[in-house]
Amino acid sequence: MRRILLLGAMVSLMATVAWTGQQQTGAALSEEARFTGKSENLDPAGATATRRRFEPGARTAWHSHPRGQLIFVQEGRARIQKKGRPFRDMGPGESDYAGPNVVHWHGATPDSALVHVALGFGGETNWLEKVTEAEYTKK
């Protein structure tokens, strides 16, 4: 349920960003006219959003977030790995969620730059060791 709420909040944020500069029709509609069922905004306290560019081959060190992190690929190709699992490559429009305290890394693929939007849900990042070349290149 929490994952669905987080994903819904992110889709809402992305839609708001996409609509910037465009005329928004229906802005004066009541809450009841804009939604079916019950919808409520979540408290954004502690949440962060960053947009970061990685050159080809660039990546973070292993790390974790006490309340999780959601990554959205905006441009290029991403490589993401959670500890104990094979890495996965993703393209524009794809996303990945690392839950609370899940050790992971992310960055660009060897042959493509990357722009991603990272959403954090509070707390300090726990930085660990650098990702080795062997970890970055093997499946």
C-alpha positions in Angstrom: 0.0 0.0 0.0 2.8 2.4 0.9 4.5 1.7 -2.5 1.3 2.5 -4.3 0.9 5.8 -2.3 4.5 6.7 -3.1 4.1 5.9 -6.7 0.9 8.0 -6.9 2.6 10.9 -5.3 5.5 10.7 -7.8 3.2 10.5 -10.8 1.4 13.5 -9.5 4.8 15.4 -9.1 5.8 14.4 -12.6 2.5 15.5 -14.1 2.8 18.8 -12.3 6.3 19.3 -13.7 5.1 18.3 -17.2 2.3 20.8 -17.1 4.4 23.7 -16.1 4.0 26.5 -18.7 0.9 25.0 -20.2 -2.7 26.2 -19.6 -4.3 24.0 -17.0 -7.9 23.5 -17.7 -10.3 22.6 -14.9 -8.1 24.3 -12.3 -11.2 25.8 -10.7 -13.0 22.5 -10.4 -13.9 21.3 -6.9 -12.1 18.4 -5.3 -15.1 16.2 -5.8 -15.1 17.0 -9.6 -11.4 16.1 -10.0 -11.3 12.7 -8.2 -13.4 9.7 -7.5 -13.2 8.2 -4.1 -11.0 9.7 -1.3 -7.7 11.2 -2.2 -5.4 13.1 0.3 -2.1 14.8 0.0 0.7 13.2 2.0 2.9 15.4 4.3 6.1 16.2 2.3 8.2 16.7 5.4 11.6 15.1 4.9 11.0 14.3 1.3 13.7 15.3 -1.2 13.8 15.4 -5.0 17.0 15.7 -7.0 17.8 15.6 -10.7 21.2 14.4 -11.4 23.3 13.7 -14.6 25.9 10.9 -14.8 28.4 10.7 -17.6 28.8 7.2 -19.2 30.2 4.8 -16.7 29.7 7.1 -13.7 27.9 5.7 -10.7 27.3 6.1 -7.0 28.9 4.1 -4.2 26.9 1.4 -2.5 24.4 3.1 -0.1 21.0 2.9 1.5 18.2 5.3 2.7 16.4 4.8 6.0 13.0 5.5 4.3 13.7 4.3 0.8 14.4 5.9 -2.6 12.6 6.0 -5.9 14.6 6.6 -9.1 13.0 7.7 -12.4 15.0 7.6 -15.6 14.5 10.8 -17.5 17.1 10.5 -20.3 19.7 8.0 -21.3 20.3 4.6 -19.7 20.5 3.7 -16.0 22.2 0.8 -14.3 20.8 -0.1 -10.9 21.7 -2.9 -8.5 20.4 -4.0 -5.1 22.9 -6.0 -2.9 22.7 -9.7 -3.7 20.8 -9.3 -7.0 22.0 -8.9 -10.6 22.1 -5.3 -11.9 19.4 -4.1 -14.2 19.6 -1.5 -17.0 16.6 0.9 -17.6 15.6 3.5 -20.1 13.5 6.7 -20.1 10.2 6.4 -18.3 11.3 3.4 -16.2 11.7 3.5 -12.4 13.1 1.5 -9.5 12.3 1.6 -5.8 14.8 0.6 -3.2 13.0 0.1 0.1 14.1 1.3 3.5 17.7 0.3 4.3 18.1 -1.7 1.1 21.7 -1.4 0.0 22.0 -0.4 -3.6 23.9 1.7 -6.2 22.8 3.5 -9.4 24.4 5.3 -12.3 24.8 5.4 -16.1 25.5 2.5 -18.3 29.0 2.2 -19.8 27.9 3.6 -23.2 25.2 6.2 -22.3 24.9 9.3 -20.1 22.0 9.3 -17.7 19.6 11.9 -16.2 17.5 10.6 -13.4 15.2 12.1 -10.8 15.7 10.6 -7.3 13.1 10.9 -4.6 14.1 10.4 -1.0 11.6 10.0 1.8 13.6 11.3 4.7 16.7 10.5 6.8 20.4 10.6 6.0 21.9 8.5 3.3 24.2 5.7 4.6 27.2 5.7 2.2 29.3 2.5 1.9 32.2 1.3 -0.3 32.7 2.1 -3.9 31.2 -0.2 -6.6 34.0 -2.2 -8.1 34.6 -2.5 -11.9 33.7 -6.2 -11.6 30.3 -5.4 -9.9 29.6 -2.7 -12.4 30.2 -4.9 -15.5 29.0 -8.4 -14.7 25.5 -9.7 -14.9 
